[in-house]
Amino acid sequence: MRAIVTFALRRPIFVVLLTLLVGVAGVVAYLHTPIEAYPDVTSTRTRVIVQWPGRSAEEVEKFVTLPLTQAFGNIPRKRSIRSISLFGLAVVSVLFEDDVEDFFAQQYVSARLSGVSLPAGAEAYVEPPYGATGEIFRYFLIGNRPLRDLTALQNWVVERYLLQVPGVADVVTFGGEEKIYEVQLDWGTSPSL
């Protein structure tokens, strides 16, 4: 400690210049540091969600999750792949290195997803990019109408209004019954030509 104090007392101009340099470096760092109320400290991630209604978790794992993880295995600058298989649902997350932008991560995964042959009835989509600080809001539609009518109301009215709200990244509907219209032709009464 004595040597540091002696050095500082013998060379005051050097100490003042060093102090000014540290001060300028602090101001530059302050001006170039992004300040956010809720900073996103997570790494870049792209998530693929596949719905295959009516299939067991084992079938989803074998015919959906495994082919997707194999297809995503050699994506450039990928750090890891995580997946989960549930009843009628597969979620595959690809985590990238820190300096990969969301746009390029989405492009890499979308390009590989288009080359994967999924079973009939399986619907896959790439989730929009958003950070871990996003909100997940779960709600139920409850009413005196039949379940099919409530599902149609959710898909055609509520979901469209929610997607118009600024900041809403995605609306995922789960459950309910789909309203199906069937047309049956009566071939016995066709007019003669």
MITI-750149 format. One record per residue: residue number from 1; x, z, y of N, C-alpha, C in turn; residue in one letter. Coordinates in nm, 2 decimals. Layout:
BEGIN
[atom NUM [X Z Y] [X Z Y] [X Z Y] "A"]
...
This chain:
BEGIN
[atom 1 [0.08 0.00 -0.12] [0.00 0.00 0.00] [0.09 0.00 0.13] "M"]
[atom 2 [0.20 0.07 0.12] [0.29 0.08 0.23] [0.35 -0.06 0.26] "R"]
[atom 3 [0.37 -0.14 0.16] [0.43 -0.27 0.18] [0.33 -0.36 0.25] "A"]
[atom 4 [0.20 -0.35 0.22] [0.10 -0.44 0.28] [0.08 -0.40 0.43] "I"]
[atom 5 [0.08 -0.27 0.46] [0.07 -0.23 0.60] [0.19 -0.27 0.68] "V"]
[atom 6 [0.31 -0.25 0.62] [0.43 -0.29 0.69] [0.43 -0.44 0.72] "T"]
[atom 7 [0.39 -0.52 0.62] [0.38 -0.67 0.64] [0.28 -0.71 0.75] "F"]
[atom 8 [0.16 -0.64 0.75] [0.06 -0.67 0.85] [0.11 -0.63 0.99] "A"]
[atom 9 [0.18 -0.52 1.00] [0.23 -0.48 1.14] [0.34 -0.56 1.19] "L"]
[atom 10 [0.42 -0.62 1.10] [0.54 -0.70 1.14] [0.50 -0.84 1.18] "R"]
[atom 11 [0.39 -0.89 1.12] [0.34 -1.03 1.14] [0.19 -1.03 1.19] "R"]
[atom 12 [0.16 -0.98 1.31] [0.02 -0.97 1.35] [-0.04 -1.11 1.37] "P"]
[atom 13 [0.03 -1.21 1.41] [-0.02 -1.34 1.43] [-0.07 -1.40 1.30] "I"]
[atom 14 [0.00 -1.38 1.19] [-0.03 -1.43 1.06] [-0.16 -1.36 1.01] "F"]
[atom 15 [-0.17 -1.23 1.04] [-0.29 -1.16 1.00] [-0.42 -1.20 1.07] "V"]
[atom 16 [-0.40 -1.23 1.21] [-0.51 -1.28 1.29] [-0.56 -1.42 1.24] "V"]
[atom 17 [-0.46 -1.51 1.22] [-0.49 -1.64 1.17] [-0.56 -1.64 1.03] "L"]
[atom 18 [-0.51 -1.55 0.94] [-0.58 -1.54 0.81] [-0.72 -1.48 0.82] "L"]
[atom 19 [-0.74 -1.39 0.92] [-0.87 -1.34 0.94] [-0.97 -1.44 0.99] "T"]
[atom 20 [-0.92 -1.53 1.09] [-1.00 -1.63 1.14] [-1.03 -1.74 1.03] "L"]
[atom 21 [-0.94 -1.77 0.95] [-0.96 -1.86 0.84] [-1.07 -1.81 0.74] "L"]
[atom 22 [-1.06 -1.69 0.71] [-1.16 -1.63 0.62] [-1.30 -1.63 0.69] "V"]
[atom 23 [-1.30 -1.60 0.82] [-1.43 -1.61 0.89] [-1.49 -1.75 0.89] "G"]
[atom 24 [-1.41 -1.85 0.92] [-1.45 -1.99 0.92] [-1.50 -2.03 0.78] "V"]
[atom 25 [-1.43 -1.99 0.68] [-1.47 -2.02 0.54] [-1.61 -1.95 0.51] "A"]
[atom 26 [-1.63 -1.83 0.56] [-1.76 -1.76 0.54] [-1.87 -1.83 0.61] "G"]
[atom 27 [-1.85 -1.88 0.73] [-1.95 -1.95 0.81] [-1.99 -2.08 0.74] "V"]
[atom 28 [-1.89 -2.16 0.69] [-1.91 -2.28 0.62] [-1.99 -2.26 0.49] "V"]
[atom 29 [-1.95 -2.16 0.42] [-2.02 -2.12 0.29] [-2.16 -2.08 0.32] "A"]
[atom 30 [-2.19 -2.01 0.43] [-2.32 -1.97 0.46] [-2.41 -2.09 0.50] "Y"]
[atom 31 [-2.35 -2.19 0.57] [-2.43 -2.30 0.61] [-2.46 -2.40 0.50] "L"]
[atom 32 [-2.38 -2.40 0.39] [-2.40 -2.49 0.28] [-2.46 -2.43 0.16] "H"]
[atom 33 [-2.49 -2.30 0.17] [-2.55 -2.23 0.05] [-2.71 -2.25 0.06] "T"]
[atom 34 [-2.77 -2.31 -0.04] [-2.91 -2.32 -0.04] [-2.98 -2.18 -0.06] "P"]
[atom 35 [-3.08 -2.16 0.03] [-3.15 -2.03 0.02] [-3.29 -2.06 -0.01] "I"]
[atom 36 [-3.34 -2.00 -0.12] [-3.48 -2.01 -0.17] [-3.54 -1.88 -0.19] "E"]
[atom 37 [-3.67 -1.87 -0.17] [-3.74 -1.74 -0.19] [-3.73 -1.71 -0.34] "A"]
[atom 38 [-3.75 -1.81 -0.43] [-3.75 -1.79 -0.57] [-3.65 -1.89 -0.63] "Y"]
[atom 39 [-3.52 -1.87 -0.63] [-3.43 -1.97 -0.68] [-3.45 -2.00 -0.83] "P"]
[atom 40 [-3.44 -2.12 -0.87] [-3.45 -2.16 -1.01] [-3.31 -2.15 -1.07] "D"]
[atom 41 [-3.29 -2.05 -1.15] [-3.16 -2.03 -1.21] [-3.15 -2.08 -1.35] "V"]
[atom 42 [-3.26 -2.14 -1.40] [-3.26 -2.19 -1.54] [-3.19 -2.33 -1.54] "T"]
[atom 43 [-3.14 -2.37 -1.66] [-3.08 -2.50 -1.67] [-3.18 -2.60 -1.68] "S"]
[atom 44 [-3.14 -2.73 -1.67] [-3.23 -2.84 -1.67] [-3.29 -2.85 -1.81] "T"]
[atom 45 [-3.43 -2.87 -1.82] [-3.49 -2.87 -1.95] [-3.60 -2.97 -1.94] "R"]
[atom 46 [-3.62 -3.04 -2.05] [-3.73 -3.14 -2.07] [-3.80 -3.10 -2.20] "T"]
[atom 47 [-3.93 -3.09 -2.19] [-4.02 -3.04 -2.30] [-4.11 -3.15 -2.34] "R"]
[atom 48 [-4.12 -3.18 -2.47] [-4.21 -3.27 -2.53] [-4.32 -3.20 -2.60] "V"]
[atom 49 [-4.44 -3.22 -2.57] [-4.55 -3.16 -2.64] [-4.63 -3.26 -2.72] "I"]
[atom 50 [-4.65 -3.23 -2.85] [-4.72 -3.33 -2.94] [-4.84 -3.25 -2.99] "V"]
[atom 51 [-4.96 -3.31 -2.98] [-5.08 -3.25 -3.04] [-5.12 -3.34 -3.15] "Q"]
[atom 52 [-5.14 -3.28 -3.27] [-5.18 -3.35 -3.39] [-5.30 -3.26 -3.45] "W"]
[atom 53 [-5.42 -3.28 -3.40] [-5.53 -3.19 -3.43] [-5.55 -3.18 -3.58] "P"]
[atom 54 [-5.59 -3.06 -3.63] [-5.63 -3.05 -3.77] [-5.52 -3.04 -3.87] "G"]
[atom 55 [-5.39 -3.04 -3.83] [-5.28 -3.04 -3.92] [-5.21 -2.90 -3.93] "R"]
[atom 56 [-5.17 -2.86 -4.05] [-5.10 -2.73 -4.06] [-4.97 -2.73 -3.99] "S"]
[atom 57 [-4.91 -2.61 -3.98] [-4.78 -2.60 -3.91] [-4.67 -2.66 -4.00] "A"]
[atom 58 [-4.69 -2.66 -4.13] [-4.59 -2.72 -4.21] [-4.59 -2.88 -4.20] "E"]
[atom 59 [-4.71 -2.93 -4.19] [-4.72 -3.08 -4.17] [-4.66 -3.12 -4.04] "E"]
[atom 60 [-4.69 -3.04 -3.93] [-4.64 -3.07 -3.80] [-4.49 -3.06 -3.80] "V"]
[atom 61 [-4.44 -2.96 -3.86] [-4.29 -2.95 -3.87] [-4.23 -3.07 -3.94] "E"]
[atom 62 [-4.28 -3.11 -4.05] [-4.22 -3.21 -4.13] [-4.23 -3.35 -4.07] "K"]
[atom 63 [-4.35 -3.38 -4.02] [-4.38 -3.52 -3.97] [-4.36 -3.54 -3.82] "F"]
[atom 64 [-4.36 -3.43 -3.75] [-4.34 -3.45 -3.60] [-4.22 -3.38 -3.55] "V"]
[atom 65 [-4.20 -3.25 -3.57] [-4.09 -3.18 -3.51] [-3.96 -3.22 -3.56] "T"]
[atom 66 [-3.94 -3.24 -3.69] [-3.81 -3.28 -3.74] [-3.77 -3.42 -3.70] "L"]
[atom 67 [-3.86 -3.52 -3.70] [-3.82 -3.65 -3.65] [-3.78 -3.65 -3.50] "P"]
[atom 68 [-3.85 -3.57 -3.42] [-3.82 -3.56 -3.28] [-3.68 -3.50 -3.26] "L"]
[atom 69 [-3.66 -3.39 -3.33] [-3.53 -3.32 -3.31] [-3.41 -3.41 -3.35] "T"]
[atom 70 [-3.43 -3.49 -3.46] [-3.33 -3.58 -3.50] [-3.31 -3.69 -3.40] "Q"]
[atom 71 [-3.42 -3.74 -3.34] [-3.40 -3.85 -3.24] [-3.33 -3.80 -3.11] "A"]
[atom 72 [-3.36 -3.67 -3.08] [-3.30 -3.61 -2.96] [-3.16 -3.56 -2.98] "F"]
[atom 73 [-3.11 -3.56 -3.10] [-2.99 -3.50 -3.14] [-2.86 -3.56 -3.07] "G"]
[atom 74 [-2.86 -3.68 -3.04] [-2.74 -3.74 -2.97] [-2.77 -3.79 -2.83] "N"]
[atom 75 [-2.86 -3.72 -2.76] [-2.88 -3.75 -2.62] [-2.75 -3.70 -2.54] "I"]
[atom 76 [-2.71 -3.78 -2.45] [-2.59 -3.75 -2.37] [-2.61 -3.62 -2.28] "P"]
[atom 77 [-2.51 -3.54 -2.28] [-2.50 -3.42 -2.19] [-2.61 -3.31 -2.23] "R"]
[atom 78 [-2.66 -3.32 -2.36] [-2.75 -3.22 -2.41] [-2.68 -3.10 -2.45] "K"]
[atom 79 [-2.73 -2.98 -2.42] [-2.67 -2.86 -2.46] [-2.73 -2.80 -2.59] "R"]
[atom 80 [-2.86 -2.80 -2.60] [-2.93 -2.75 -2.72] [-3.07 -2.81 -2.73] "S"]
[atom 81 [-3.13 -2.79 -2.85] [-3.26 -2.83 -2.88] [-3.34 -2.71 -2.94] "I"]
[atom 82 [-3.45 -2.68 -2.89] [-3.53 -2.58 -2.94] [-3.67 -2.63 -2.97] "R"]
[atom 83 [-3.73 -2.58 -3.08] [-3.86 -2.64 -3.12] [-3.95 -2.53 -3.18] "S"]
[atom 84 [-4.08 -2.55 -3.17] [-4.17 -2.46 -3.24] [-4.29 -2.55 -3.29] "I"]
[atom 85 [-4.33 -2.52 -3.41] [-4.44 -2.59 -3.47] [-4.55 -2.49 -3.50] "S"]
[atom 86 [-4.67 -2.53 -3.45] [-4.79 -2.44 -3.47] [-4.90 -2.53 -3.53] "L"]
[atom 87 [-5.01 -2.47 -3.56] [-5.13 -2.54 -3.61] [-5.17 -2.65 -3.51] "F"]
[atom 88 [-5.14 -2.78 -3.55] [-5.19 -2.89 -3.46] [-5.10 -2.91 -3.34] "G"]
[atom 89 [-4.99 -2.84 -3.32] [-4.91 -2.85 -3.20] [-4.76 -2.84 -3.23] "L"]
[atom 90 [-4.69 -2.92 -3.17] [-4.54 -2.92 -3.17] [-4.48 -2.92 -3.03] "A"]
[atom 91 [-4.39 -2.83 -3.00] [-4.32 -2.82 -2.87] [-4.17 -2.83 -2.90] "V"]
[atom 92 [-4.11 -2.94 -2.84] [-3.97 -2.96 -2.86] [-3.91 -2.95 -2.72] "V"]
[atom 93 [-3.81 -2.86 -2.70] [-3.74 -2.85 -2.57] [-3.60 -2.89 -2.58] "S"]
[atom 94 [-3.56 -2.98 -2.49] [-3.42 -3.02 -2.49] [-3.35 -2.96 -2.36] "V"]
[atom 95 [-3.25 -2.88 -2.38] [-3.18 -2.82 -2.27] [-3.05 -2.90 -2.24] "L"]
[atom 96 [-3.03 -2.92 -2.11] [-2.92 -3.00 -2.07] [-2.81 -2.92 -2.00] "F"]
[atom 97 [-2.70 -2.98 -1.97] [-2.59 -2.91 -1.89] [-2.64 -2.88 -1.75] "E"]
[atom 98 [-2.58 -2.79 -1.68] [-2.63 -2.75 -1.55] [-2.63 -2.86 -1.44] "D"]
[atom 99 [-2.54 -2.96 -1.45] [-2.54 -3.05 -1.34] [-2.62 -3.18 -1.37] "D"]
[atom 100 [-2.70 -3.18 -1.47] [-2.79 -3.29 -1.50] [-2.92 -3.28 -1.42] "V"]
[atom 101 [-2.96 -3.38 -1.35] [-3.08 -3.38 -1.27] [-3.20 -3.39 -1.35] "E"]
[atom 102 [-3.31 -3.34 -1.31] [-3.44 -3.35 -1.38] [-3.48 -3.49 -1.41] "D"]
[atom 103 [-3.46 -3.58 -1.32] [-3.50 -3.72 -1.33] [-3.43 -3.79 -1.45] "F"]
[atom 104 [-3.29 -3.77 -1.46] [-3.22 -3.83 -1.57] [-3.25 -3.76 -1.70] "F"]
[atom 105 [-3.28 -3.63 -1.70] [-3.32 -3.56 -1.83] [-3.45 -3.62 -1.88] "A"]
[atom 106 [-3.54 -3.64 -1.79] [-3.67 -3.70 -1.83] [-3.65 -3.84 -1.88] "Q"]
[atom 107 [-3.57 -3.92 -1.82] [-3.54 -4.05 -1.86] [-3.48 -4.06 -2.00] "Q"]
[atom 108 [-3.38 -3.97 -2.03] [-3.32 -3.97 -2.16] [-3.42 -3.94 -2.27] "Y"]
[atom 109 [-3.50 -3.83 -2.24] [-3.59 -3.79 -2.35] [-3.70 -3.89 -2.36] "V"]
[atom 110 [-3.75 -3.95 -2.26] [-3.86 -4.05 -2.27] [-3.82 -4.17 -2.34] "S"]
[atom 111 [-3.69 -4.21 -2.32] [-3.64 -4.33 -2.39] [-3.63 -4.31 -2.54] "A"]
[atom 112 [-3.59 -4.19 -2.58] [-3.58 -4.15 -2.72] [-3.71 -4.13 -2.78] "R"]
[atom 113 [-3.81 -4.08 -2.70] [-3.94 -4.05 -2.76] [-4.01 -4.18 -2.79] "L"]
[atom 114 [-3.99 -4.29 -2.71] [-4.05 -4.42 -2.74] [-4.01 -4.48 -2.87] "S"]
[atom 115 [-3.89 -4.44 -2.92] [-3.84 -4.50 -3.04] [-3.88 -4.42 -3.16] "G"]
[atom 116 [-3.95 -4.31 -3.15] [-3.99 -4.22 -3.26] [-4.12 -4.27 -3.31] "V"]
[atom 117 [-4.13 -4.28 -3.44] [-4.26 -4.32 -3.51] [-4.33 -4.20 -3.55] "S"]
[atom 118 [-4.44 -4.17 -3.47] [-4.52 -4.05 -3.50] [-4.64 -4.09 -3.59] "L"]
[atom 119 [-4.69 -3.99 -3.66] [-4.81 -4.02 -3.75] [-4.93 -4.06 -3.67] "P"]
[atom 120 [-5.03 -4.12 -3.73] [-5.15 -4.16 -3.67] [-5.23 -4.04 -3.62] "A"]
[atom 121 [-5.28 -4.04 -3.50] [-5.35 -3.93 -3.45] [-5.27 -3.83 -3.37] "G"]
[atom 122 [-5.13 -3.84 -3.37] [-5.05 -3.75 -3.30] [-5.03 -3.81 -3.16] "A"]
[atom 123 [-5.05 -3.73 -3.06] [-5.04 -3.77 -2.92] [-4.92 -3.69 -2.86] "E"]
[atom 124 [-4.82 -3.76 -2.81] [-4.70 -3.70 -2.75] [-4.69 -3.73 -2.60] "A"]
[atom 125 [-4.65 -3.63 -2.52] [-4.62 -3.66 -2.38] [-4.51 -3.57 -2.34] "Y"]
[atom 126 [-4.44 -3.61 -2.23] [-4.33 -3.54 -2.18] [-4.38 -3.46 -2.06] "V"]
[atom 127 [-4.36 -3.33 -2.07] [-4.41 -3.24 -1.97] [-4.34 -3.26 -1.83] "E"]
[atom 128 [-4.41 -3.25 -1.72] [-4.34 -3.27 -1.59] [-4.24 -3.16 -1.57] "P"]
[atom 129 [-4.13 -3.19 -1.49] [-4.03 -3.08 -1.47] [-4.08 -2.98 -1.37] "P"]
[atom 130 [-4.05 -2.85 -1.41] [-4.08 -2.74 -1.32] [-3.99 -2.62 -1.37] "Y"]
[atom 131 [-3.97 -2.53 -1.29] [-3.88 -2.42 -1.32] [-3.95 -2.31 -1.38] "G"]
[atom 132 [-3.87 -2.20 -1.42] [-3.93 -2.09 -1.48] [-4.01 -2.00 -1.39] "A"]
[atom 133 [-3.99 -2.02 -1.26] [-4.07 -1.94 -1.16] [-4.21 -1.99 -1.14] "T"]
[atom 134 [-4.25 -2.10 -1.21] [-4.38 -2.15 -1.20] [-4.48 -2.06 -1.27] "G"]
[atom 135 [-4.61 -2.07 -1.23] [-4.71 -1.99 -1.28] [-4.79 -2.06 -1.39] "E"]
[atom 136 [-4.83 -1.98 -1.49] [-4.91 -2.03 -1.59] [-5.04 -1.96 -1.58] "I"]
[atom 137 [-5.15 -2.03 -1.56] [-5.28 -1.98 -1.53] [-5.37 -2.02 -1.65] "F"]
[atom 138 [-5.42 -1.92 -1.72] [-5.51 -1.95 -1.83] [-5.65 -1.91 -1.79] "R"]
[atom 139 [-5.74 -2.00 -1.83] [-5.88 -1.97 -1.80] [-5.97 -2.02 -1.91] "Y"]
[atom 140 [-6.09 -1.97 -1.91] [-6.19 -2.01 -2.01] [-6.32 -2.07 -1.94] "F"]
[atom 141 [-6.38 -2.17 -1.99] [-6.51 -2.21 -1.94] [-6.61 -2.15 -2.03] "L"]
[atom 142 [-6.70 -2.07 -1.98] [-6.80 -2.00 -2.05] [-6.93 -2.04 -1.99] "I"]
[atom 143 [-7.03 -2.08 -2.07] [-7.16 -2.11 -2.01] [-7.27 -2.12 -2.12] "G"]
[atom 144 [-7.39 -2.15 -2.08] [-7.50 -2.16 -2.18] [-7.51 -2.30 -2.24] "N"]
[atom 145 [-7.42 -2.39 -2.20] [-7.42 -2.52 -2.26] [-7.35 -2.52 -2.39] "R"]
[atom 146 [-7.37 -2.63 -2.47] [-7.30 -2.64 -2.60] [-7.15 -2.66 -2.57] "P"]
[atom 147 [-7.07 -2.62 -2.67] [-6.92 -2.63 -2.66] [-6.87 -2.77 -2.63] "L"]
[atom 148 [-6.94 -2.87 -2.68] [-6.90 -3.01 -2.65] [-6.92 -3.04 -2.51] "R"]
[atom 149 [-7.03 -3.00 -2.45] [-7.05 -3.02 -2.30] [-6.95 -2.95 -2.22] "D"]
[atom 150 [-6.91 -2.83 -2.26] [-6.81 -2.75 -2.18] [-6.67 -2.82 -2.19] "L"]
[atom 151 [-6.64 -2.88 -2.30] [-6.51 -2.95 -2.32] [-6.51 -3.08 -2.23] "T"]
[atom 152 [-6.62 -3.15 -2.23] [-6.63 -3.27 -2.15] [-6.63 -3.23 -2.00] "A"]
[atom 153 [-6.69 -3.12 -1.96] [-6.68 -3.08 -1.82] [-6.53 -3.04 -1.79] "L"]
[atom 154 [-6.46 -2.98 -1.88] [-6.32 -2.94 -1.85] [-6.24 -3.07 -1.84] "Q"]
[atom 155 [-6.26 -3.17 -1.93] [-6.17 -3.29 -1.93] [-6.20 -3.38 -1.82] "N"]
[atom 156 [-6.33 -3.39 -1.77] [-6.36 -3.49 -1.68] [-6.39 -3.44 -1.54] "W"]
[atom 157 [-6.40 -3.31 -1.52] [-6.43 -3.26 -1.38] [-6.32 -3.15 -1.34] "V"]
[atom 158 [-6.31 -3.04 -1.42] [-6.22 -2.93 -1.38] [-6.08 -2.98 -1.38] "V"]
[atom 159 [-6.03 -3.05 -1.48] [-5.89 -3.09 -1.49] [-5.86 -3.18 -1.37] "E"]
[atom 160 [-5.94 -3.27 -1.34] [-5.92 -3.37 -1.23] [-5.91 -3.29 -1.09] "R"]
[atom 161 [-5.99 -3.19 -1.07] [-5.98 -3.12 -0.95] [-5.85 -3.03 -0.94] "Y"]
[atom 162 [-5.82 -2.97 -1.06] [-5.70 -2.89 -1.06] [-5.57 -2.97 -1.03] "L"]
[atom 163 [-5.57 -3.09 -1.08] [-5.45 -3.18 -1.07] [-5.43 -3.22 -0.92] "L"]
[atom 164 [-5.54 -3.21 -0.84] [-5.53 -3.25 -0.70] [-5.47 -3.14 -0.61] "Q"]
[atom 165 [-5.46 -3.02 -0.67] [-5.41 -2.90 -0.59] [-5.26 -2.92 -0.58] "V"]
[atom 166 [-5.21 -2.90 -0.46] [-5.06 -2.92 -0.44] [-4.99 -2.81 -0.52] "P"]
[atom 167 [-4.88 -2.85 -0.59] [-4.80 -2.76 -0.67] [-4.84 -2.75 -0.81] "G"]
[atom 168 [-4.96 -2.80 -0.85] [-5.00 -2.80 -0.99] [-4.92 -2.91 -1.06] "V"]
[atom 169 [-4.84 -2.87 -1.16] [-4.76 -2.97 -1.23] [-4.84 -3.04 -1.35] "A"]
[atom 170 [-4.92 -2.96 -1.42] [-4.99 -3.01 -1.54] [-5.10 -2.92 -1.57] "D"]
[atom 171 [-5.20 -2.98 -1.64] [-5.32 -2.90 -1.69] [-5.32 -2.94 -1.84] "V"]
[atom 172 [-5.31 -2.84 -1.93] [-5.32 -2.87 -2.07] [-5.44 -2.80 -2.13] "V"]
[atom 173 [-5.53 -2.88 -2.19] [-5.65 -2.84 -2.25] [-5.63 -2.81 -2.39] "T"]
[atom 174 [-5.67 -2.69 -2.44] [-5.66 -2.66 -2.58] [-5.79 -2.60 -2.63] "F"]
[atom 175 [-5.84 -2.65 -2.74] [-5.96 -2.60 -2.80] [-6.08 -2.68 -2.76] "G"]
[atom 176 [-6.19 -2.63 -2.81] [-6.32 -2.70 -2.77] [-6.35 -2.81 -2.88] "G"]
[atom 177 [-6.46 -2.88 -2.86] [-6.50 -2.99 -2.94] [-6.52 -3.11 -2.86] "E"]
[atom 178 [-6.47 -3.22 -2.91] [-6.49 -3.35 -2.84] [-6.62 -3.41 -2.86] "E"]
[atom 179 [-6.68 -3.47 -2.76] [-6.80 -3.54 -2.77] [-6.77 -3.68 -2.81] "K"]
[atom 180 [-6.83 -3.72 -2.92] [-6.80 -3.85 -2.98] [-6.93 -3.93 -2.99] "I"]
[atom 181 [-6.92 -4.06 -2.95] [-7.03 -4.15 -2.95] [-7.01 -4.25 -3.06] "Y"]
[atom 182 [-7.10 -4.27 -3.16] [-7.08 -4.36 -3.26] [-7.19 -4.47 -3.25] "E"]
[atom 183 [-7.14 -4.59 -3.27] [-7.24 -4.71 -3.27] [-7.25 -4.76 -3.41] "V"]
[atom 184 [-7.37 -4.76 -3.47] [-7.40 -4.81 -3.60] [-7.48 -4.94 -3.59] "Q"]
[atom 185 [-7.42 -5.04 -3.65] [-7.49 -5.17 -3.65] [-7.59 -5.18 -3.77] "L"]
[atom 186 [-7.70 -5.23 -3.75] [-7.80 -5.25 -3.85] [-7.79 -5.40 -3.89] "D"]
[atom 187 [-7.72 -5.43 -4.00] [-7.69 -5.57 -4.04] [-7.82 -5.63 -4.10] "W"]
[atom 188 [-7.91 -5.55 -4.14] [-8.03 -5.60 -4.21] [-8.12 -5.67 -4.12] "G"]
[atom 189 [-8.12 -5.65 -3.99] [-8.22 -5.71 -3.90] [-8.15 -5.81 -3.80] "T"]
[atom 190 [-8.04 -5.87 -3.84] [-7.98 -5.96 -3.75] [-8.06 -6.09 -3.74] "S"]
[atom 191 [-8.06 -6.15 -3.62] [-8.14 -6.27 -3.61] [-8.07 -6.39 -3.68] "P"]
[atom 192 [-8.15 -6.48 -3.73] [-8.10 -6.60 -3.80] [-8.05 -6.70 -3.70] "S"]
[atom 193 [-7.95 -6.77 -3.74] [-7.89 -6.87 -3.65] [-7.96 -7.01 -3.67] "L"]
